[in-house]
């Protein structure tokens, strides 16, 4: 979409973005602005969650397409256009959110790569995946490099009886028992918050601090937002 010199571009110009055919129906009717809101919520959850959450590849791909569209629009605007300058700042903010979200996921994958791959391998067919196709390739290659590095750096210098390492037993796991702050987005009854069976009810907007483990499924489903 070309913009005439002097005109200010629509920051989120493509409300008619056409999603891939395999995208979940919950995203089919979202406008670009709504996709950005969803992406920001997903980004905050990923940053604050101690575990790797389900990937949201569609949100990332949709927003990256939108960024390209915005950059194309801004390239046709005068450099001294004040409103265009504001749009450029917003564009940089969106790019930061995208990069931060992806970096956060890669950091978690690298920290617990063996655990993540084992968890992914144990999933049943047609269940949601935590890793995108590209992340799965990256995780496998990273795990292989880590094993080769361990072998070259240490294991081959040890007596033969110590050269075998069970990577599954040595794998680090995410700290699911750490405490988090959450905000309810729905009415939720009988939330189990500790091993002793304590339960609470939450209404939209109410907040809670509790261990992450019993709240994990509610965060994944979107009923709770990490804050």
C-alpha positions in Angstrom: 0.0 0.0 0.0 1.7 3.2 -1.2 1.3 6.4 0.8 1.5 9.8 -0.9 4.2 12.1 0.3 3.1 14.2 3.3 0.4 11.7 4.2 0.6 9.8 7.6 0.4 6.0 7.2 -2.1 3.9 9.1 0.1 2.3 11.8 -1.8 -1.0 11.6 -2.9 -0.9 8.0 -4.0 -4.4 7.3 -7.1 -5.3 9.2 -7.9 -7.8 6.5 -4.8 -10.0 7.0 -5.5 -13.5 5.8 -4.2 -16.1 8.2 -2.7 -19.4 7.2 -5.2 -22.3 6.7 -3.9 -24.2 9.7 -4.3 -21.4 12.2 -6.6 -22.0 15.1 -10.1 -20.5 14.5 -9.8 -18.3 17.6 -7.4 -16.0 15.6 -9.3 -16.0 12.2 -11.3 -12.8 12.7 -8.8 -10.7 14.6 -7.8 -7.3 13.2 -4.1 -6.3 13.1 -4.6 -4.2 16.3 -6.1 -7.1 18.1 -3.3 -9.4 17.0 -0.8 -6.9 18.5 -2.7 -6.9 21.8 -2.7 -10.7 21.8 1.1 -10.7 21.0 1.8 -8.3 23.9 -0.2 -10.6 26.3 1.7 -13.6 25.0 5.0 -11.8 25.4 4.3 -10.8 29.0 3.3 -14.4 29.9 6.4 -15.8 28.2 8.7 -13.4 30.0 7.1 -14.1 33.4 6.5 -17.8 33.1 9.1 -20.2 34.6 8.3 -22.7 31.8 8.2 -22.6 28.1 4.6 -21.9 27.0 2.9 -23.1 23.8 4.3 -21.4 20.8 2.2 -18.7 19.0 3.8 -18.8 15.6 0.8 -17.3 13.9 0.9 -14.2 16.0 4.5 -13.7 15.3 4.2 -14.3 11.5 1.1 -12.1 11.3 2.9 -9.3 13.2 6.0 -9.6 11.1 3.9 -9.3 7.9 2.4 -6.2 9.5 5.8 -4.7 10.3 6.9 -5.2 6.6 3.7 -3.4 5.6 4.3 -0.5 8.0 8.0 -0.1 6.9 6.8 0.0 3.2 4.2 2.7 4.1 6.8 4.8 6.1 9.3 4.6 3.3 7.0 6.9 1.2 6.6 9.5 3.9 8.7 12.7 4.3 11.4 12.4 7.0 10.1 15.6 8.6 6.6 14.4 9.1 5.9 14.5 12.8 3.1 11.9 12.9 5.2 9.6 10.8 8.0 9.9 13.4 5.6 8.8 16.1 4.6 5.8 13.9 8.3 4.9 13.5 8.7 4.9 17.3 5.7 2.6 17.6 7.2 0.4 14.9 10.4 0.0 16.8 8.4 -0.9 19.9 6.6 -3.6 18.1 9.9 -5.0 16.7 11.3 -5.0 20.3 8.3 -7.0 21.5 8.8 -9.5 18.7 12.5 -9.9 19.3 12.1 -10.1 23.1 9.5 -12.7 22.8 11.6 -14.9 20.6 14.8 -14.4 22.7 12.9 -15.3 25.8 11.7 -18.6 24.3 15.2 -19.5 23.0 16.7 -18.8 26.4 14.3 -21.3 28.0 14.9 -23.8 25.3 18.7 -23.6 25.8 18.4 -23.8 29.6 16.3 -26.9 29.6 16.8 -28.4 26.1 16.8 -32.1 27.0 13.7 -31.7 29.2 11.9 -29.7 26.5 12.7 -32.3 23.8 11.6 -35.2 26.0 8.4 -33.4 26.8 7.8 -32.7 23.2 8.5 -36.3 22.2 6.0 -37.6 24.8 3.1 -35.5 23.4 0.2 -37.3 21.8 -0.7 -36.7 18.2 -3.0 -33.7 17.6 -2.1 -32.1 20.9 -0.8 -28.5 21.1 3.0 -28.2 20.8 5.2 -26.0 22.8 7.8 -25.7 20.0 7.3 -24.3 16.6 8.8 -26.3 13.7 11.8 -23.9 13.6 12.3 -24.1 17.4 12.2 -27.9 17.3 15.0 -28.0 14.7 17.0 -25.5 16.7 16.5 -27.4 20.0 17.6 -30.7 18.4 20.7 -29.1 16.9 21.5 -27.3 20.2 21.2 -30.6 22.1 23.5 -32.4 19.7 26.1 -29.6 19.9 25.8 -29.6 23.7 26.4 -33.4 23.9 29.3 -33.2 21.5 30.9 -30.3 23.5 30.5 -32.3 26.7 32.1 -35.3 25.1 35.0 -33.3 23.6 35.6 -31.1 26.7 35.3 -33.6 29.5 34.0 -37.1 29.0 36.7 -38.4 26.6 39.4 -37.4 29.2 37.8 -39.5 31.9 38.2 -43.2 32.6 36.1 -45.4 30.4 33.7 -46.3 33.2 32.8 -42.6 33.6 32.5 -41.7 29.9 28.8 -42.5 29.7 26.5 -39.7 30.7 22.7 -40.2 31.1 21.6 -36.8 29.7 18.0 -37.4 30.6 18.9 -37.8 34.3 21.3 -34.8 34.1 18.7 -32.6 32.4 17.7 -29.4 34.1 14.0 -28.6 34.5 12.1 -25.3 34.8 11.4 -24.2 38.4 7.6 -24.8 38.3 7.3 -24.3 42.1 8.5 -20.7 42.0 5.9 -18.1 43.0 4.2 -15.8 40.4 1.6 -13.0 40.4 -1.4 -13.6 38.2 -4.6 -11.7 37.3 -7.8 -13.5 36.4 -9.4 -12.8 33.0 -12.4 -15.1 33.6 -14.5 -16.4 36.4 -12.5 -19.3 37.8 -13.8 -21.5 40.7 -11.9 -23.9 42.9 -8.3 -23.1 41.9 -6.0 -25.4 43.7 -3.1 -23.3 45.0 -1.0 -25.7 47.1 -0.3 -29.3 47.9 -2.5 -29.2 51.0 -5.6 -28.7 48.9 -6.3 -25.0 49.5 -8.6 -23.5 46.9 -9.6 -20.1 45.9 -12.2 -18.6 43.5 -11.3 -15.7 41.2 -13.3 -13.2 39.2 -12.0 -11.1 36.3 -9.5 -8.5 37.6 -8.7 -10.2 40.9 -5.0 -11.0 41.6 -3.2 -13.7 43.4 0.4 -14.8 44.3 0.9 -18.5 44.3 3.2 -21.3 43.1 3.2 -21.6 39.3 2.7 -25.4 39.0 -1.0 -25.6 39.9 -1.7 -22.5 37.8 0.1 -23.6 34.7 -2.9 -25.0 32.8 -4.9 -21.8 33.5 -2.1 -19.6 32.2 -1.8 -21.8 29.1 -5.6 -21.6 28.5 -5.7 -17.8 28.8 -7.8 -17.7 31.9 -5.0 -16.3 34.0 -2.5 -13.5 32.9 0.9 -13.4 34.5 1.8 -9.9 35.9 
